[in-house]
Amino acid sequence: MIDYTTFEKIDLRVGTILSVKDFPEAKNPAFQLQIDFGPLGTLKSSAQITDRYSSEELVNRQIVAVVNIGTRKVANFESQCLVLGATEGKDVILLTPESKLPNGQQIL
């Protein structure tokens, strides 16, 4: 268990996926995403979501991500945020806002 003060340190934000690239260098099938977080700028993320989503259906899709997790090196790529999803078997289902929100909107 974590206390509420620790949870409050997690910065969850809404962003829109601007571009998607295949990532053949990743150990597991993944995409490289460029995500617009409005006033926070554009961040990159590696996401293992190739089983459920095509690159075409991801562009312009809003997602929820942790933006203060620091960078993580994945093969030759620096992932700057963590896109959130729920797992169903091997499938990852992205967490998305119910309605369109401004990029960078904080999730409280």
C-alpha positions in Angstrom: 0.0 0.0 0.0 1.1 3.6 -0.6 -0.2 6.6 1.2 -2.2 9.3 -0.5 0.7 11.8 -0.4 2.8 9.4 -2.5 -0.1 8.9 -5.0 -0.4 12.7 -5.4 3.1 12.8 -6.7 2.1 10.8 -9.8 1.4 13.3 -12.7 -1.3 11.8 -14.9 -2.1 13.8 -18.1 -4.2 13.6 -21.2 -2.3 13.7 -24.5 -3.0 13.2 -28.2 -0.9 10.8 -30.2 0.7 12.8 -33.1 2.7 10.0 -34.8 3.4 6.3 -34.6 6.4 4.4 -35.9 7.1 0.7 -35.9 9.8 -0.3 -33.4 11.5 -3.4 -34.6 14.5 -3.0 -32.2 12.3 -3.5 -29.2 12.5 -6.9 -27.5 8.7 -7.3 -27.7 6.6 -5.8 -30.5 6.0 -2.1 -29.8 5.4 1.3 -31.4 7.3 4.5 -30.9 4.7 7.3 -30.1 5.0 11.0 -30.2 2.4 12.5 -27.9 1.3 16.1 -27.6 0.7 17.2 -23.9 -0.1 20.8 -24.7 1.8 23.2 -22.4 4.1 20.3 -21.3 5.2 19.8 -24.9 5.7 16.7 -26.9 6.9 13.5 -25.2 8.0 10.1 -26.7 6.8 6.7 -25.5 7.4 3.1 -26.4 4.2 1.1 -26.1 3.5 -2.6 -26.5 0.1 -2.2 -28.1 0.7 -3.6 -31.6 -1.6 -6.6 -31.0 -4.7 -4.5 -30.6 -4.0 -1.3 -32.4 -2.8 -0.3 -35.9 -0.7 2.8 -36.3 -3.5 4.4 -38.3 -6.1 4.1 -35.6 -3.7 5.5 -33.0 -2.9 8.8 -34.6 -5.1 11.6 -33.2 -6.3 9.3 -30.4 -6.3 10.8 -26.9 -4.6 8.8 -24.1 -3.7 9.0 -20.4 -0.1 8.8 -19.4 2.2 9.3 -16.5 4.5 12.2 -17.5 6.8 12.5 -14.4 8.2 9.0 -14.4 11.5 10.0 -16.0 13.1 8.5 -19.1 13.6 4.8 -19.7 15.9 3.4 -22.4 14.2 0.8 -24.6 16.7 -0.5 -27.1 17.9 2.6 -28.9 14.9 4.8 -27.9 14.3 7.0 -24.8 10.8 6.7 -23.6 9.8 9.9 -21.7 6.3 9.0 -20.4 4.3 5.9 -19.6 1.0 5.4 -21.6 -1.5 3.7 -19.4 -3.6 0.7 -20.3 -5.4 -2.3 -18.8 -4.4 -5.8 -19.7 -6.8 -8.5 -21.0 -4.6 -11.5 -21.5 -1.7 -10.3 -23.7 -3.8 -7.4 -25.0 -3.3 -3.9 -23.7 -6.4 -1.7 -23.8 -5.5 2.0 -23.7 -7.0 4.3 -21.1 -8.7 7.2 -22.8 -10.9 10.1 -21.7 -14.6 9.7 -22.3 -14.8 13.1 -24.0 -12.2 15.1 -25.8 -10.1 17.1 -23.3 -7.3 19.7 -23.8 -3.9 18.2 -24.2 -2.0 18.4 -20.9 -5.2 18.2 -18.8 -4.2 16.8 -15.5 -6.1 13.8 -14.2 -6.9 14.2 -10.5 
